[in-house]
Amino acid sequence: MFPFSYRFTVNIPALEQMNQILHILFIFLPFLWALGTLPPPDALFLWAMEQVLEFGLGGSSMSTQLRLLIMFIISAGTAVTSYFIPSTVGVVLFMTGLGFLLSLNLSDMGLVFKRSVTRHRVGTNSKALPSGSEKPFTWKEYLFYIIILVLALIETSLLHHFAGFSQISKNSPQAIVGYVLMILLIILWILREIQSVCIFGIFRNPFYPKDVQTMTLFLEKQTRLVKIGVVRRILLNLVSPFAMIAFLSLDSSLQGLHSLSVSIGFTRAFRMVWQNTENALLETVIVSVVHLLVSSTDVWWNRSLDTGIRLLLVGIMRDRLIQFISKLQFAMTVLLASWTEKKRRKSTTTLCILNIVFSPFVLVFIVFSALLSSPLLPLFTLPLFLVGFPRPVQIWPGAVGTAACVCADTVYYHQMVPSLTTALQAAMATGSLGLLLPGSHYLGRFQDRLIWIMILECGYTYCCINIKGLELQETSCHTAEAQRVDEVFQSAFEQEYSRICSINEHFGNVLTPCTVLPVKLYSDARNVLSGIIDSHDNLKEFKGDLIKVLVWILVQYCSRRPNIQEVHRTENKGKASLIILPALNASPQSQSPEDTDSLNSEILGDWSDDNVFGDEPTIQKGKEGKDQLKVVSGINLPIPGSVESQGLGDHSIGTVPDNSLYKSVILGYPVVDKGKQKDVTYIPLAEFSCSHSHLLSLPEEWTSNCLPNSKMREMSSLFPEEWYRFVLRQLECFHTEENASNVLEEIAKDRVLKDFYVHAVMTCYFSLFGVDNMVPSPGHILRVYNGVLPWSLALDWLTEKPELFQLALKAFRYTLKLMIDKASLGPIEDFKELTNCLEEYETDWYIGLVSDEKWKEAILQEKPYLFSLGYDPNMGVYTGRVLTLQELLIQVGKLNAEAVRGQWANLSWELLYATNDDEERYSIQAHPLLLRNLTVQAADPPLGYPIYSSKPLHIHLY
């Protein structure tokens, strides 16, 4: 018992020293937390897993936290398992096979395989299930991976078993492979650099196409670069991995029983060969060169370290050196930005001088930040630097792509993402975007759109990215930085240079131009319609064209009804149907004096306040004409808005079958009061002269009467009969008939059907223009285009029929577009040209409002053209907005990753620690060098406000 208590009573110097250090550290913990240097537990845990996975196990940061945890456990288990394998050949094969498999996108491959099996079980005729990846794997890709795995295992086993092991020398097999790797590194570096517009971000690439402005010109000039990209892809994905496997398999460290360091080092090395081939190639070449330069076995590098641990240390040093250079460049940019900003020069001059005087301490902060792989935090984006707390590559907590400030403009980014992903696939595969590393950021620009691209995860022949879209409604800060982005891209892609190798004019900016990508998206054009929409002649023609368009819209609607073919098969009996026809052609002798009055007197007399807002309209007696031949019996007259029905009594001559069509036709007629059954409403009956006319008949509820006979007769003279017949003859709904042309000719001659269309078309026409039948004003056009109709007697009748209302509104909008096209392109020559024009509107255009839900649907369906009418109150002009779907060039540049991490770290510190939520604070003001405002926008909500954020997108790089 005494020895056990003695251990805890005797003073131990090491424990005492640790106790003192911890006491001092605990005092500073609140201060470190206030400065944002003390990490939260979740961020520290994820950061530690990422660092161990990437530098200790050869993996990559993952796109989700769950994937990171699973991959960390599997990778750690692989390293531990390799330690217990007794056979040297077995452990080499195990490391090679697992290194290759873990570098693949296994989750998506497994998901696609599982869904394929599910589809096979359900049946081959079932619809394909949605794939988790944007481009599902095919059997060729699975076969490719299997072949690569088999070849890698064969190469590793043969070289390890038959090749002799010896210390590396200038003539050893491993040294010869090292020379090959050096040549490959130089070739790949050259092939990658000439794919981008800038070399090192400083010099303009003389091989890159000059004056890139049009799509066709760029594709023609890029042909040679595409061929070079194919060669680079083969060298990177096939030649380099097998050459590095040969280098590792020939290493003498694998000859005898391996230690824990050998298991960890070579597990990482065999994984890095596939996971990050370019970095692995650089590390292997550095180790090979050091071997050749320092051949003495007495040196610590050669005596105490095996090749796997050397590669691990070189990988850490490479990453930290790149981070140090990026952080140093970011610090210099912040200093330069503070000095060049005229408004803040007086207040920041002192800080700039202090940074110069205490530059050694600033370098210490930068080095310490690089060693911890934590962001360099400029307080309030001023040249006052701190070390931010270590955090994972994704920076923000939460799943990627689950938060965005969705608005009406989000749909434009949503539409372009699939095409952008395809273009990024080609650019990344050829090396146009430089070295692909998790945590890299890119900025794309097209018109008013800004696309933020972040790499989340990299592996063998795949890359996972997140795409964000920034707001389109530009503020002053947004506009200032967007203009600088345009200047950077224009100087790189559109400016002609006299010298072969020119210097990048915007070197030092956090944005470095890379390449242009052909993407299928909408270009936005806004035109002033002055002289068109306010022209008296155009507006006069507008009224006549509207009737024609209404006829075409209604005929097309009736001919395309889904039940027309079923009706055609079941109703082809050669028997005419009895139709209740509204009395449009009553003889003049039967008219009462009130019928011949003007519209205002009759409407305002019949539709007084008492009548309009009462339960039932009053009935004018004595209006039954002598030519009303038949009376319908057994037909109930329902009161609109009630459930009661009124019978007509037994005043009919003969019997007519009870049909719902009769009810809908007489719906607009006055309703008989209770107790007054003797006041019978007489409705004429008519028969279609063609047995097929009912196939093109209007819906029952559209044939009710709501206008006085006098007004209907007055407007029916405007109906274009020739155009009506022409439209009917052009129909293709009777293509199964042998004599389709004769059938259409008979339908065109059917006067009853024509009267139906006259009634519906002219009622819609009257509803769109209201009581005033004068030439419409531009304001009237805009209001009706927006769906605000003037008051008229037929307004309620039309609005109670939503489908007909939408058709009438569509006809009005088509007519407006027709008026603009006629004013811009010339008049319409004949009916055939007008039909072609309307068919083009129907198939290739969406004409409506930007705020409509159908506008978004049309964009997602990729309608070729969209049109909207608007009004600019500031300029007092009417505008037309046209979206055109076409393949255009998006300019893409690479951002300084440390600048983004540093500004995001400051944003987090300023809002969460300093609680400075001032909307006009200095750290979000525009600056052309730092792009502060755009960087803040791209942060995840609630600190940032991108209007679109995609889920992790997996891109195949082959």
Secondary structure, DSSP 8 states (H G I E B T S, - for coil): -HHHHHHHHS--HHHHHHHHHHHHHHHHHHHHHHTT-S--HHHHHHHHHHHIIIIISS----SSHHHHHHHHHHHHHHHHHHHT---HHHHHHHHHHHHHHHTS-HHHHHHHHHHHHHHHHH-TTS-----SSSS---HHHHHHHHHHHHHHHHHHHHHHHHS------TTSHHHHHHHHHHHHHHHHHHHHHTTSSEETTTEE-TTS-SS--SHHHHHHHTHHHHHHHHHHHHIIIIIHHHHHHHHHHT-GGGSS---HHHHHHHHHHHHHHHHTHHHHHHHHHHHHHHHHH---TTSHHHHT--HHHHHHHHHHHHHHHHHHHHHHHHHHHHHHHHHH-GGGHHHHHHHHHHHHHTHHHHHHHHHHHHHHT--EEEGGGSS-EEE-----TT-SSS-TTS-----TTHHHHHHHHHHHHHHHHHHHHHTTT-S--TT-EEEEEETTEEEEEEEEEEETTEEEEEEEE--SS--HHHHHHHHHHHHHHHHHHT---SSSS-B-TTTTSSEEEEEEEEEEEEEEEEEE-TTTTT-HHHHHHHHHHHHHHHHHHHHHHHHT-TTHHHHHHHS-SS---EEE----S--GGG--GGGGS-HHHHHHHHT-HHHHTSSS----SS---TT------S-----TT-S------S--SS-----HHHHHHGGGS----TT-TTS-----EEE-SSTTGGGG---GGGG---S-HHHHHHHHTT--HHHHHHHHHT--TTTTSTTHHHHHHHHHT-HHHHHHHHHHHHHHHHHHH-S--S---HHHHHHHHTT-----TTHHHHHT-HHHHHHHHHHHHHHHHHHHHHHHH----SHHHHHHHHHHHHHHEEES-TTSHHHHHHHHTT-SEEEEEEEETTTTEEEEEEEEEEEEEEEEEEE-HHHHHHHHHHHHIIIIIS----TT-GGGS--TTT-HHHHHHTS-TTTS--SEE---EEEE--
